[in-house]
Amino acid sequence: MSVDVRQYGILGALAVIIILFQILTGGKLLLPANINNLIQQNAYVLILAVGMIIVIIAGHIDLSVGSVVAVVGAITAIAITQWGLPWFAAVLIGLAAGAVIGVWQGFWIAYVGIPAFIVTLAGMLLFRGLTLVLLTGGTINALPDEFVAIGKGSLPQSMGTMLGGHDVVTMLIALVVVAAVIGSQLRTRARRKKLDLPVEPGGALIAKLAIVAVAVLAFAWLLSAHKGLPIILIILAVLIMLYTFILQRTVFGRNVYAMGGNLFAAKMSGVRTERVNFLIFVNMGVLAALAGIVTTARAGGAVASAGNTYELDAIAAAFIGGAAVTGGVGTVIGAVIGAMIMGVLNMGLSILSVDSAWQSVIKGLVLLLAVAIDVLGKRRGGRS
């Protein structure tokens, strides 16, 4: 098995950006408090990027997710403050609302045949308008602490601290994650060898696992010096593992790649493209709803302007993370790395007090460069 040079290149780019900003900020970027803020501030784009990468692999785009974030945040806040529901019931209602939105958009795209660009553009206007209708007062505040903890809380330091205040629970979870990753990679390699399939060179595998282990433990060490493990990080980890499994190990995932690679061939091979497209947008609706709940929890209230440009952040993260403009290519891990690149850029530039206008210029150039690399790489591949 050949090494995925592109995936390693994206990861290397993230490492270079982190090192660069760590130097430029005089070591402030990787302070424990900033690491915690990096996760919490960018949780929405990480969640949206997981869903958006599936949409883009299938050859579509979703422009409505920012407005869905806003309207679901409004519905959840209203359910708590005006309907008197407990916070967990309001969360379920918010997720259900996202699923209904996904059903609405998926129906028009999959079964009526209207392009996703048009349907979701209409959805962006529709759900933003509904948000303004629901939040006639502009904001809804005074949400319960248990709900706010979804976006801002951390696991209690139930096992105490060690070596100067580092949370034991965070480090133990990091060790479990490293062991699980190593075990999964070794099992996959053994299974492929047993089936006489190509495998990654042993040296490359060892190097990859060593880098992953060091990165995870170093990240956990920095994070453990703050308040403990953020609750949102646990949610993100579950989503990343779940959707990586779905795309790589399920029939649905294979069908998504097949449709993005060659829609006509996928239809001829028996893929139920309408059903797959429908499920893709239902899934995107649920994930956008989750991002809305997390955003509302972190802000401590629902605001009408929530979610502005979130769709652009998610799309940019997917493309920076290696998704192909033409569809058929992309991974969840790549999208997550792309989202982290966007997050590190935001935080690093903010620490350096770079004007927000110039921050937009820099992020736009990064996105253009990522897509240009993809297009030029395909062009050279086609010539060869």
Buried (B, 14 or more C-beta within 10 A) or exposed (E): EEEBEBBBEBBEBBEEBBEEBBEBBEEBBBBBEBBBBBBBBBBBBBBBBBBBBBBBBBBBBBBBBBBBBBBBBBBBBBBBBEEEBEBEBBBBBBBBBBBBBBEBBBBBBBEEEBEBEEBBBBBBEBBBEBBBEBBEEEBBEEBEEEBBBBBBBBBEBEEEBEEEEBBBBBBBBBEEBBEEBBEEBEEBBEEBEEEEEEBBEEEBBEEBBEEBBEEBBEBBBBBBBBBBBBBBBEBBEEBBBEBBEBBEEEEBBBBBBBBBBBBEEBBEEEBEBBBBBBBBBBBBBBBBBBBBBBBBBBBBBBBBEBBBEBBBBBBBBBBBBBBBEEBBBBBBBBBBBBBBBBBBBBBBBBBBEBEEEEBEEBBEEBBEEBBEBBEEEBEEEEEE
